[in-house]
Amino acid sequence: MAALRLGGPAFFRIDGLVGSATMNNPLITDEERAQLLANGQARIADSSIDPLPVVRLHVTWLLVSLDPEDGDTAYGLIDLGLGMPDVGTVQLSALASIVGPRQQPVMRDRYFRATRALSDYARLAQANGSIVD
């Protein structure tokens, strides 16, 4: 099971969606990893920063940073399709292990380009019940 941490101490688990990771479908590129780590360092220095998301993964995560201590814990906006998008953390290794009902892994949106800061995506998503863009 993949565990996600949203907002506070609550954990959400995605039951029935765990499978083996596919190594030919990396969740993030080396360039994206470098930018996420840089954003993670910036968040440590100033937790009030509001960067543009770097990566969009489906079922939808907009990731803005990686924890530089472990290089695996990502921070961003998470929308599981339940009408309650929230800002929180998720481990890339857990995401890489998820396989959906049609044997589809979590995939990176190669064409995603952020148009607003994470706080704006979060505000709009919470107002609409899903990530808008």
C-alpha positions, 0 to 999 in steps of 0.5 A: 500500500502507498501511504500519502501524508496530506496537510496534517497527521492523517494518512491516506492509503490507496488500496488495491493499487500496489504493484511493481514499479516500471523502471522504463518510466521514470517519475522525474527526470534528472533536471526535474530532480535537481529543481525539486531538490533546489526548491526543497533546500529553499523550503528549509531556509524559508518555509513561506516560499511559493514556487511553481510546480515542477512536475505533474504526475497522474492521478494528480500530484503537482510537485514543487520540492524534494526533501534534500535529506532523503531525496524521496519525500516530495511536497506538493498538491495532491488530488486523489479524485475524491473532491478534497485536494490538499497540500502534503507530502508523498514518497516518490518510491511509493508512487513508483510502486503504484499500478492502476486497474489497467496495469498503468503506472503513475506517469509524469506529464511530459508536457506540463508547464506550470502557469501559477504558484502552488498556492494558487493551484491549491486555492483553485483546486480546493474551491473546485474540488479538483486541480484545475489546469 
